[in-house]
């Protein structure tokens, strides 16, 4: 009994600590049921007030079992006050070599958080944009239901 109470207290502590996030921005976009068109960029606007801090950027991908690939290629573009700062190509592994989905989920819906920028310092405070397009061979990509971004102050 004593061991169970200690375990429950430990579990509750972990849960409560994980809820206290330093997230400065989090948003996601629901993609069309007809599929994500290669030319449609999802745009995430966020404000950075502390340019002295270090941040992490996560890209959150939600998909169904109908997604046919093990990975997902993304093209990103970062802007400050609508001026381009850089472009990047990101490979997101959604399944292992055995075909088992990575990340969390149940049933036919799965979610994977991709650590896109583990330690980034923004040059100056301001209004930033992160544009994301898929970089797969298909013009219209099916099976990806949502794409999101989270910016966390470290």
Steps between C-alpha positions, in 0.01 A plus 500: 500500500779740597685419177184570295453841663864593438466388137182707456662808655801457271277461195295808589820701550626399156166588341484838671859587406441407139201735489708803602644579159695802383310498174486850349300388196301194402259460212396241245314493171246242395581398145231440237345153494569495127874520577783747551588666170873535431464872424305587818723624780367501853612824667564538871540855638665545839655780701846482658552755776822371657781471245750410775323172577552162336197326349391165360266465206289186463300404193201285592366261237170316537418224252278199446578138421424583136826695472709286265859602581744439782618860489381848412713766333423861587627826352515788748555870460563737792424870476543802730269792428428336161869487401639155427757376752551150367361185344540144616410143407388269780457123490250374757499130580145393582557122506787267579646247253244239611217736398392579858389858555720715722368763742171475680149412398236235499275342245561650158627842617866561590702805602872562481690798641809572290782696663562744216728754670643375832697815592415814310571860591294753309701797369264760640151537645220519248223337303622169358336265252569136435360374170473124450432309175523129444783383279372159399475384137120503495335829406222436750604314812235295680513357851652808669215661695670782695827690511602713795782703652605555858767751608640434848720734701779302667 
